[in-house]
Amino acid sequence: MQNREKLHELLASAGLTVVEDVRPGSLFPPEAGWRIARGIAAPHGVVREALGAAWWRRLCDDDGEFLVAVLRHRIGGNDSWWTRVRLAGSGVPELTGDPGFVALSLDGQVLLAEVPVEGGPRVTALDRLPGRLEEAAEAAGRETEAERAEVWAAVPGRRAWPLHWAEGIGSNPAATDELLIRLLDVEEGFLHGCDRPAVLDAALAHPDPRVRSRPADTFRPKLTSDQWVRLVRAEPSPSRRVLWAERARARGAELPGDLYDDLLTGPSRVQAAVLPGLPAQHLPGLVADADPRVRAAACARWEDLAEPLRERLLADADCAVRTAALLAHHTGVPMPREVFAALPDPRPALEGCSLAPEMEAELVRDGDAEVRRALAANPSLGTHGVAVLAEDPQDDIRSAVALRPDLTEEQRAAVRHDFDPTSMSHTLPWVEDLHGDADAMRRLAASSHPLVRRSVARARHLPPDVVARLARDEDRVVRLFLAESCEDAPADLLLEVWRWWDGSFSHPDRPHSHPNFPRTGLLRYITDPSGRMRRLALDDPESTPADVARLARDPEAEVRRRAAEDPRLSPADAVRLLNDPEAYVRGTAVRNPQLPAGVLAGLLHDRDTAHAAVTNAAIPVPVLHRILTAAATAVAARR
């Protein structure tokens, strides 16, 4: 890495020999060192005018080694590394001045630092570091109400990182609708996670098209049908209007008939012609449209077209329209050889059309594997063709046949197929269509094919016997999908899955957030050998602040993070966890509302923590408004 090479050159020029770059591990982390060097949540009385040779001797071990990080060459931001170096002789390394450094003894007892701050460099020398930090945390935790009020009265004060505030303030759970509506004029990114109706209404009425469209760009905000309609109507771009209409339908919104009228009379009527849910009353107009692309789109609604309209499309003057009509017509009527031979591209017919029996019998034995591969998933393929392809020499062709919905489970089990259990799984559409059919779910839950069983497990509700069967499935992913998707998943399964799964992007916090996940009797896990199980102890209603304090000192970082997010965490422990070796534990502690105001105010002005600190729900709403004002000024100056 070029950055690391430059760092090593700088250290060498300062009279230090680089030994290795090391992760913080269980050590005090560089990011916390920078913060303390800047005087945030730091022990009192540690600022010195200079770092003499005596301090450097105390820093070095018997071999002259210590750890150092240099401000300009930080590696990985908040998750930066230490560099282990060796100082020869009794001299002083030339690290003072620009750009700033923080150094730690190998035993974690001595910290030396020099960082640029307002008014000049700040020099820090600390011995007995763990003890001093403990004292500082206890002192900060004794903050009084009067002290807290005095701190908040002075915030935001100096405007150190207002752009970070703009990016983070929308994620503060204490932010009111009024504040978030103000934020729309400054930074709209928070809308990706916003589900507040009043704020979404304001966003959809905003004069800036970027703000109006942001709620439609993500899956998180659940817009009502009325909000979707307003969004579509307000969009000046014809193509984007159709895009938002398509997305609205995909999210289950109902669109009024006059909106379809508007979309179909605009310049993007080709795209509008294929909108899901297009009322059948518009189909005659599509068939008679002057644009052949619109007429071709009408063929996708073949089952809804009256016979005269079908005949008109089959006789259309445009070749592409006639082809689309032929393909639609022959999904139910076998396609004769002469029609197939005249197609400009046979692949769509191979994939979706009913074919004349004698021609199908030839094609399933075609020497071209691509032809057979296209036929393998054709829903109109005859029984004989399916049987032939089930014994195809190509593994992928047999594997495609094995997933056909028209096979019995005995037939499916007889097909030799390949399936990678570690591959990403998607629910089979035909299985999803049967999720409401209890008998079908029973039959498919016994399938020999894991992907079929996985697709069954994605059902929101299943009969008790099917749930019991899938909860014992040998395929771990089947059990995972059941825990994520099925509201009937049993508690013991959820607990079993929790031991190895923490949630996914599509199903965040499952299985833990599942309504059947056990909520009592969890305190017994506080001494469990598994850190994942110890995390659960604090969910038990009988757990106490003492249990939180115990887990805040747990050897495993994921357990400490669980304690760091607990509202019963003591202020002193919240400060202690700001120095945790793991960045995600520190980040969680920054958001804990038990942090003393004096510490939290400092974090708001620190580069590494400003973005997270502004999301802390302990910040009073009037202070949030002042912070937003400062952020708005900075954003306006940048534009």
N, C-alpha and C positions, 0 to 999 in steps of 0.2 A: 504494500500500500504506500502510495506516494506520501500521504500525510504522516504515516509512521516513520518513513525514512527521514523526512525533514525533522521530525521530533528527535530521532536518534542523533542526527547531525547537530542539532541545537544542544542536546545534553553533552555530547562529546566536546563541543566548543566551550561548555561551561566547566570542563574538567572532570566529567563523570564518565565512567565506563558502563555501557548498557549490558545488563545481564540477561534480562528477558522481559517481555510484556506479559502481565498476568491479570486475570480477572480478579475482582475484589474477593470472590469466594465468601468466606465468613468474616472478612476484614471490614473495617470502617471504609465506606466507599468514597471515591474521589468527589462525587457530586455533593455529598454531605460536607466534605472538606471545603469545597468552594463556598457553600452557603455559610458555614461557620466562620470562614475567613472574612466574609463580608459582614459578619456581625449579626446574622439572623439565627435566632434560637441558639445563641452561642454563650458559653460561660463568660461571666464578667471579669474584667481586669486582666485580659490576656493580650492587649495591644501593646506592642513594644516599638521603640524607635528604630532598632536595628537588630539583626540576628548575628551575634558574635560567634566565634569559633567554638565556644563552650556549648552553645545550643546545638551546633552541628555534630559535636562529639556525642552528645546525649542522644541524638537522632540515629546515629550509625550503630550497627551491631559490631561484634568483634572483628568482622571482616570488612568493616567500612561500608556495609550495604544498607540501603533504605529504599522506600518506594516514593515515586514522585509522579505528578501529573502537571502538565504545562497548559495554561489557559488557551493559547492560540492553537494548540495541537491536540485538543481533546478528541478522543476516539469514541465514536458512538453516542455522543451527547450525554444524557443522564446515566447511561449504562457504560460510562467510560472506563477504561482500563488504567491500572497502575503500571508504571514501568519500574522494574527493579534495577537499581544502579549501584555502582561501587565508587566510593570516594577514596582516592589514594592519599596517604599522608594525613596531616592535621590541618590542611588548608580549608578554605571556605569556597564552595562552588559559586561560580559567577551566574547565579540565577536571579539575582535581584534586579529590579527595574522591569521594563516592558518585556514579555507580555503578562507576567504573573505566574505563580506556581503554588502548589500545595504539596507538602512532603510528609510522609508518615513512617515512623519506625516500624521495623518488621514485627515487633511485639504489640503494635497498636497503642503504645503508651505515650508517644511524643508526636505532636503535630506542629509543623512549621509552615507558614504561608505568607505570601505577599501578593495582594491583589489590588488592581486599580479601582478606586472608588472616588466619589465626588470629593474634591479637595486634596487629592494626591493618593499615593499608595497606602494601603493598610497592612501593617505587619502584625502577624499573630504568632505567638510561641506558647505552646501548651504542653505541660507534662501531666502525668496521671490522667490521660485523656478520658478513659471510661468513667472514672470517678467524677471528674469535673462535669462531664456530660450528664451524669446521673443527678448531680447537684443542680445543674442548670434546668433539667426537666422538672425536678421537684419544685424549684423556685417559680418556674413559669406556670406550673399547675396551681399555684396558690393565688392566682390573679383574682382581684376583687371586682365587684360589680362597678365600682367607681373607676377603677383602672380600665376596665373593659370599655366603659362609656367614653373615657378620655381618648382611648385608642381610636375608636370608631369615629369620633368627632374630627379626627385629623386625617382620615382617609377620604380621597385617595392621596392627598399630599403631593409629593413629587411624582411626576408621571414617568415611571421607569419603563414599563412594558405595556402601554395601552393597547397595542395591536394584539397582544396575547389576550388581553381582557376581552376585546371585541370578539375573538374567536371562541372564547370559553364561556362567557357569561350566559349564553342561551341554554347551557346545560345545567345551570344552577336550579335545583328543585324549588328554591325559595323565590325565584323570580316570578313576579306577578304577570298576568296577561298584559297589563298596561306597559310594563317594562319590555316584554317581548315584542309588543307591537311597535314600541319605539326602536327596538333593535333592528327591525326590518329595514330601516333606513341606513343601517350601519353595516350589518353582516347577516345575510340570510341563510348561511349554512346550517344553522341550528334547526331549520325546518325539516331536515332529514329525520330528526327524532322527535318532532313535535306532534302531539295529538290533541292539542287544546282547540276546541271549536272556534272560540272567539279569535284566537291568533290566526288560525287557518282562514277564517273569513276575511280578516284584515289583509292577509297575504294575497288572497285571490282578488281583492279589490285594489291592490297596490298599483301605482302608476308604472313601476319598473317591471317590464316583462320577465326579467330574470327572477324577480321575487315571485311573481304570479305563477310561473311555471315550476318553481322549485318543489312544491308539494307533490306534483305529478311525476317528478323524477326519481322518486324513491318508493319503496314498498311500505315504509313505516307509517306515515300519516294515513289514517283511514278517512278519506273524504266521503261525504254523503253524496247521494245521487244529485241533489240540488247543487252542491258545491262543484261537482264535476261538470254539470251543465253550465254553470256560470263561468268556469274556467274555459270551456270550449268556446262559448259565445264571445268571451273577451279576447281570445287569441286572434291577433291580426293576420298571422301567417296561415294561409289556407292549408298547407301541408301539415303544419303543426296542429291545426284544429282537428284534422282527421286523426293524427297521431294520438292526441289527448282523448278523442272519442273512442279509439280502439283500446287505449289503456283503461279508460273508464269501464268499458264493457268487460275487459279482462278482470277487473277488480269487482265485478258484480253490480255495477251501477246501472240503473235504468235510464235510458235516454228518451226524451219525448219525440213524437213523430215529426214535429215541425223542425226539430234540429237535424234530422236526417234529410228533410227537404232542403234545408240550407246547404248542407254538406254536398248533396248531390247536384246542386245547381252551380256550385263553385268550380274554380279551375282544378281542384283536386278530386273531381268526381270519380276518376279512375281508382284512386285509393279508397274513396268512400264506398265504391260499389262492392267491395269485399268486406265491409265492416260486419263483424258478428252481430246478429240480432237485427239486421236490416229488415224492416217490415215487408211482408210479401206484396203489399200493395204497390211497392216501387219496382217490382220485377218486370212488369210489362214495359215500363219506361226504359229499363236497362236493356232489354232485348231490342228495343227500337232505337237505341242511342246511335248517333252518328259515329261515335268513336268505337272502332272494333275492339279496343281493349276493354271497354265497358261491357260490350256484348259478350266477350269471352268470359268476363268475371261473372256474368249471369249464369254461366254454365255450372258454376260451383253450387248453385241452388237448384239443381236439376229436379230433385224430388218435389220441389215446391212449384215447379213450372207447369202450367196447363199444356195439354198436348199440342194445341196450335202454336204455342210459343216454342216448344221443343222442335217441332217440324221446321219452324222458321230459322232457328239456329243451325239445324242440321243442313239446311240449304243456303246458309249465309254465303255472300259473295267473297268474304275474307277467309283465306285458308286457315289462319290461326283460330278463328272463331269456329269454323267447321270441325277442326281437329279437337278443340276443347269440347264441342258438343258430342262428337263421336266417342271420346273417352268417357264422358259422363253417361251417355246412352248405353255404352257397353259395360258399365259396372253391373247391370242387371241382365242384359241381353248378350249372349255369347257373341264374340267378335269373330266373323269369318276370316279365312285366310287372306282373301283379296283385300279386305279393309286393312288388316294388320300389315300386309306387304306395302300398302300405299302410304302408311304413316311416315311423316318426315323423321320422327324419332320413335323407335319402338319401345323404349324403356318405360315411359309412363303406362303403356298398356300392359307390359310385363308386370309392373308393380301393382296395378290396381284394377285391371279389367277382367271380366269373365271371357274366357277364350273358348273357341270351338274345341270340343273334346279331342278330335284327332290331332289338331295342331298343338294343343297343350301336351298331349302324350309325347310328341316329338320334342317339344321345347324343354321338357324336364330332363331329357337325356342329351340335350345339346352339348356339344364339345366345348362351348364357350362358358366358362364358369360364371362370367358376369351375367349371362342370361339366366342361369339357374339361381344365382344369388338374388336377382331381382324377383324371380318367381317365388322364392322361399317365404317371403312375407306377404305375398298377394292374398288379400282376404277372400278373393273369389276363386282361388285355386281349388280344383276338384279333389275328391277323396283319393283318386288314383295318383294324381300328381303329388299330393302331400306324402303318400306312402313311398313313392320313388325317391323324392328329395330327402326323406327321413333316413335313407341309406346312402346318401350322396358321399363320394370320397372326400369332399371338402369339409373340414371340421366346422368352419364358420357357417356353411350352408345348413348343415345338420343342426347347429346351435340356434339358427334363426327359426328353423322348423319347430324346434323344441319349445319355443315361446308362442306358438300360434294358439289363439283362443279356441279353435275348433277341434283341438285334440282332447280326448279323454285323458284322465291322469294316468291310466294304464298305458295308453299310447305314448304319452309324454315320457314316462319312465323308460320305455323301450328305445327311445332315441338316444344314441351315443352323442353327447354334446360336451363342449368345453365351457367351463364357467370359472372365471377368476374370482374367488371369494373376496379378494382385496380390492377389486375394481369398484369405482363409484357406481352406485345403484340409483336408477330412476324408476319410479312406479310405472308399471305397465298400464297403459291407458285402459285396456279392456278389462283388467282386473279392477281398476278404480271405478269403472262404470258399474261394477257388480257389488260395490261396497255395501249397498243397502239390501242385498239379497243374502239372507242368513244361510240358506241351503248352499248357495254357491260358495260362500266363505268357508263353510265346513268342508266342502269338497276340495277347495283350493288350498286350504291350510294343511292338508295332508299331501300336497304335491311333492314330488321328488325334486322339483327344481327350486333352488333357493330363491331365485329372483321372483318366482310366483309367490312364495311364502312371504318374502319381504314386502311385496306389493299388498298382500292381504293385511300384513301388520300395520300398514299405513292408514287403515280404516279408522275413522274417528270412534265408531262404536262397533263392537263385535259380540256375538253370543258368548256366554260364560265358558262353554266347553271349548270354543275356538281360542279364547284368551288363554285358558289353562294350557292348551296344547302348544300355542306359540310361545308361551312363557317358559316352556321346557325345551324349545327348539335347539338343536345342536349348533345352528348357525348363530353366532353372536350378534350379527347385524339384524337378524329377525327380532331378537330380543330387544336390541337397541331401538329399532323402528317402532316396536310395540310400546316401549317406554316413552318415546317421543310423541307419538301420534294418537294412540288409543286412550280415550278417556277411561276405559275400563281396566287398564293395566293394574295388576295387583301390587300391593305395597312391597312384598318381598322381592318381586322382580325389580321394582324401581330402586330398591336399596342395593340389589346385586349389581345393576347397571351403574349405579353411582360410584361403585368402587373403581370403575375404569373409564367413566365418561363424564365430562363436565359441561356438555352443551355444545351445540353447533351454531353456525350462522343462521341456518334456516329454522332451527328450534332452540333458541338461546335459553340457557338455564334449565333445560330438561335433562334428566328426569327430576331435578331438585324442585322445580316449580310445579310439578304435576300435582293435581288436587289430591291424589291418593298417596303421595309421598308421606311417610310417617313423620309426625310432628311431636310425638311424645316418646318417652323412653330412650331418648338419644343421648342423655347425659352419661350413660354407661360407656359411651365410646371415647370419653375424654382421656382414657389411658390406653386406647387401642394402638397397636403397633403401626397402623396405617394412618398417615397424616390426613388422608382424605376422609377417614371416618372420624378422626378427632375434630375436624372442622364442623361436623354435624352437632357436636355437643352444645354449641351455643344456640342452636335452633330450639333446644328443649326449653319449654316455658319455666322449668325449674332451675335453669342455669342462673348464675349470679354474676355480679360484677367481679367477684373474686375469680370465677372461672374465666372470664374475659382476660383478666390480668395474667392468669396462668398461661393461657394460650398466646398471649402477646409475646411471651418469651419462649415459645415452642421452637425446637430445633429446625422444623421444616417451614420454609417460607410461605407455602400456601396456607398453612394454619395461622401464621402470624398475619397474613393478609385478611383472613376471615375475622380475626380479632380487631384488625385495624379499621374495619368497616362497621364494627358494632357500636351502636349509640351509647352503650354502657361503658365504653373504654374511658379510663380516667384521663384527664387532661395531661398529666405527667407522662402516662404511657403513650399518648398520642404524640407527644414531643419526642419521646425516645424512639418511636418507630420512624421518625423522619430521618434517622441515621441508620436504618436497616440496610444490610448489604444488598438486598434485592430492590431494583428500581420499582417494580410493581407494588411492593409493600410500601415503599416510601410514597408513591403516588396515591395509594389508598389512604394513607395516614393524612396526607395533605387535605383530603376531602372530608375528613371526619369532623363533624360539628363540635366535638369536644376540644378541639385545639384552642388554646388560649388566644384571645384576640391580639395580644401583642405579638405572638408568634405568627399568626395568620396574616396580619398586616404586613409583616416583613416578607412573608412568602409571596404576597401579591407584587412585591417589588423585586423579586429575584427572577432572573431570566429562566432558570430551570423549572421554576414552580408556578410562575404567574398564571399560566393557562389553566392548571389544575386548581390552584388556590381560589380563583374567581368562581369556581363551581361549588365552593363550600357553602352549605345551607345556613351556616351560622352568621354569615354576613347580613346585617340588617338591610331591609329593603331600601330605606332611604340612602344607605351607603351604596347599594347596587346602582341606584339611579345616578349618583355622583360619579361612580366608576364609569358608567355608560356614557355620561357626558364627556368625560376625559377621553374615552375610547373613540367616541364620535368625532371629536376634534382631531385626533391623530389620524383617523381614517380619511377624513375630509382633506387633510393636508397632504396625504399621500396620493390622492386621486388627481 
